């Protein structure tokens, strides 16, 4: 299967936006005479397109490979195992990090206090929310996406086996609209559930991405006259209205959560059309190379954010220049760290294989 470099390009921007959500740039500052939280709210509102994009891309790629492979169940198991292993490895990593932070911040208070903090920490780790909603440890909050993806792909696989993808898309869209009342529209009608999960959020975009992959030929024929410029323009237009929707829902109804919006849907559709129609944008570029490693940036960036905000005084980070630098710095540092981590893994694997061959020869 030929690589779609446009997906890598889109993933580059999507992962940068996700980092922006967590760094919350310019919050608690004044930038060019404007309160930083206003600027931050706009940036974060735009950035909320990032996670739906990852769900949609995951659905698109899963279906594309699922359709061409002969051993579909084996591919499904391999995919689920890969995501699950990624989650477990990084969850353990963040638990260890959290324990170091607890030890570092409490060691001067005595052994008993440290042990009490450890006990409270471990008692909060595992609950029903952990299984369904990704209620995780202090620093691993972003790994909820991997749990949601596991559930969404499981449901997608069942639907594909039953040949009910279209039905799933409709059901997931209805659930997504209902989920809005636990998010942006929770001030209008409130659902007492965490709807930033697989069922109300991730499932729709995973199904949408799969739908585009399944109907790729038909979509190419019906959208033949639509060029890339109007698609980019419409993406910007709907992303702008995503900001307007965020501002309106917040000012009118003061929602409890604002993790996703209705106007995100047409913006994602436009980006999926670009992915399907133009597959070689930024081919061989450094940007597409980074985008191809987006998952690495995703799992590691919170570690560097937490580390920096723990080490550096908060007042220093409120400096406008520091806010300009912080997000790109964490973004590229995460990429370099994960990329080198993968190189080390490959070298270790080669050495292990070489060692096993030598044992077999002897």
N, C-alpha and C positions, 0 to 999 in steps of 0.2 A: 504494500500500500504506500503510495507516494505521500510524503510529508506535506501537510498544509502549513506553510510558513506564515500565512495570515493569522492563523490561530495563535501562533507563538507571539506575533506582534500584539494581538489583542490581549493576550495573557500578560504581556509586559505592562501594559497600561492598567489592566485590571488589578494586578498584584501591587502596583504602586499605589493605586487608590485604596486598596485594603490596608496598606501600611499607613496611609493618611488617616484612615478611620481611627486607628489605634494611637497614633502620635497626636492626633487632634491639633494640627498646626495653628499657631498664633492665638490659641486660647489663653486668656489672662494676660494679654499684651495689648499695646496700642500700636497700630501699624498705619503710618502716614495720617495720623490724626483720627483714625477710625478704630473703634473698639474691636479688639482682636477676636472676641467671641462671635461677632457678626460675620467676620471673614471665615472663621473656623466653621460656623454652622453651614455656610454656603459650600465650603470645600467638602465637608463631611456628607452633605446632602448629595453632591455630585458623586462622591466616592461610593455611595451606597449601591451603585450599579455594579461594583466589582464582584461581590459574592454571587449575585444571580448569574453573572457572566460565567463564573467558574462552574456553577451547577449546569448551565446550558451547554457549555463546552464539554463537560464530562459526559453528559447524556449523548451528545453528538458523536464523540469519539467512541464511547462504549458501543453504541448501535453500529457504527461503521465497521468496527472490528468484529462485533458479534455476528453481523450479517455474512461476512466473507469467510469466517472460520468454520471448519467442518465439525469440530468438537466444541459445540457451543456451551455445554454444561461445564466442561473443563476450563474454558476461557472465563466463564462467570466465576468459578471457584478461585481461579488464579487472580482475577481482578479484585475480588473481595478480600482474599488473603493479603494481597499487596497493600490495600488501603488499611486493613486491620493491623497489619504489622507496622505500618507507618505510624498509625495512631498509638499503638502500645509502646513503641520505642520512644517516641517523643513525649508521651504522657509520663513515662518513667523518668525521662530526662528532666521534665519540669517539676516532678515531685522531688527529685534529688535537689534541684535548684532551690525550691521552696524550703526544704529542710535546712539547707545551708544559710538561707536568709534568716530563718527563724533562729538558728544557732548564733549567727553573727549579731543579730539585733537584741538578743536576750541573754547572751553568755555572761554579761556583767551582773545580771540579776540573780544568778545562782542556778545550780543544777536542777533544783525542784521546779523553778519557773520554766526552764527550757523543756523539761519533760512534760510539764502540763500543757505547754504550747504544742508540743509534738502530738500529744494525745488528742487535743482538740482538733488539730489539723487532720489526723488520720480518721477521726470519727466523722468528719465532714466529707470525706472522699467518696464513699460509696453509698448510693441511694437509688431509688427508682428513677429519679431525674437523670442520673448518670447514664442509664441505659437508653432512655428515649430522647432526652433533651441536651445531653452533653454538659450537665452540671459537673464541673471539673474542679481541679485544684486551683490555687490562687493565680498562678501564672500561665496555666494551660487553657484559659477560657476560649481562645481562638480555635482550639481543636474540636469544638462542637461541630464544625463544618464536616470533618471526617466522619463523625458518627452519623450526621444527617445524610451524608453521601452514601454510606453503607446501607441505611434503611431505604433510601430512595432507589438505589440501584437494585436492591432485593425486590422491591415492589415492581420496578420496571421489568426485571427479568421474568417474574411471574406473568406479567401482562403480555410480554413478548411470546412466552411459551403458549399462552392462551390466544395469541393473535388479537389482542385487545388494546393495542397502543392508542388508537383514536379514542376509545372509551376512557382509558386512563388519563389522557390529556384533558378531556372534558371534566372528569371527576376532580382531577388535581387543580384545574382552573377554578372550579366552584369552591374547593377547599381553600385555595389561595385567596379568593375574595372574602371568604369567611374569616380567614386568618388576619385580614386587614383590620378587623375589629379587636384584635389583640395587639395591634401595632399603631399605624398612623391614625386610624379612625377609632381607637379605643376610647377616646373622649366623647364620641358620639354614641356608640353602643359598645359596651365593654364585655369582652370574653375573658374570664379569669383563668386563662391558660397561657403558657409560654408558646406563642405561635411562630417563633423563630426556630423552626425545627425542620425535620424531613417532611412531615405530612402536610403542613400548611404552607411551607415555603419552598424547600428544596425540590420536592417531588414534581411540582409544576414545571420548573425550569429544566430539570433533568428530562422530563417527558417532552418538553418543547424542543430541546436539542435533539432528542432521538427522532422526533417527528420530522425535523428538517433533514436529518440523515437518511431516513427512510424514503422521503419524498424528494430527494435531491434532484433527480432527473426532471420531474414535473415542475419543480420550483425554478430550475434553470430555464425551462421552456417558457413558462408564464411570466417570468421577470426579465426576459431577454433584453427588452428595450430600456430597462432601468439601469442607468450607469452609476458608477461609484460616487460621483460628486453629490447627486441628490440623496443617496443613502447616507453619506456622511453628514450632510446638512440636516436630514431628518433625525439622525442620532443625536446631534447637538441640540436640535429643537426639542425633542422629547426629554433629553437630559436637563435642559433649562426648565421645562415644565415640571420635572421631578423636584427641582429646587423650589419652584412656586408651590407645588403640592405640599412639600414639607413645611414651608413657611405658613401657608394657609391653615393646614390641619393643626399645627402647633399653636397658632394665634387664636383660632376659633374654638378648639376643643381640648387643648392641653393634653395630648395623649400620653399614656404611661410608657409606651415604647415607640420608637420611630426607626425600625430596622429595614423596612421595605415599603414600596409605594406602588400604586396602580400604574402610573405613567412610566414605570421602569419597563413594563411589558413591551410596548411598541419600540422602545429604544433597543431592547435585547433582540427583538425580531429584525430590526434594521442591521444590527451587527452580525446576526446569524446569516442574513442575506449576503453581506459582504464576505463572510467566511466561505460560503458556498460558491459564490460567483467568482471571487478573486482569491486564488489559493497561493499565489507566489509573491505577495507584497512583502517587502523587506527580507527577501530570501538571502541567506548568507550573511546578514547584518549582525552586528553586536547586540542590537536590540532584540532580534528574534532569538538569539542564543540565550539571552537572559530570560526571555519569556518562556523558553523551553524548560527552564529550571524554576518556574514560578512556585511549584510546590515546596521547593527547598527554602525559598524566601518566606513562604507562608508559615512553615513550621518553626523557623528560627528567629524571625524578626522580633517577636515578643520577648524573647530571651534578651536580646541586645537592648531593647527599649527598657525593660525592667532593670537591667544591669546599669544602664546609663542613668536612669532616674533614681536609682538607689545610691550610686556613687556621687553624682553631681548634685549640688544644692539646687533646690527647686527655683529659687530666685534667679540663678544663673541661666536656667533654661527659659525663663520668661523674657529674656532679651530677644528682640526681634531678629537680630542676626543669627542667634542660636536656633531660633525657630525655622529660619530659612534653611539652615544647614542640617538640622536634626533628621528630618524625614529622608532626604536623599542619602545621608550618611548611613542610617540604619538599613536602608534599602540595599545599597551596594555592599555594605559590610556583611549582611545576611547572605547575599549572593556569593561573595568571595568565600565566606566560611563554609557554606554548604557545598559549593563546587569543590573546594579542597578536601572536604570530608569524603565526597564521592571518589575523588582520586586516591585517597588513602585506602578506602574500602576496596577499590579495584586492585591496588598493589598488594594488599593483604590477601585478597582472593587468589591472585596469581601465585603468590608465595606458598599459600596453603595447597593449591593444586599441584605445584611443583614438588612440594614436600611429600604429598600423598603418592605421586608417581614414583618418587624415589623409594618410598616404603614398599610399594607394589613390586618394583624391580628387584629389590633386595629379598 
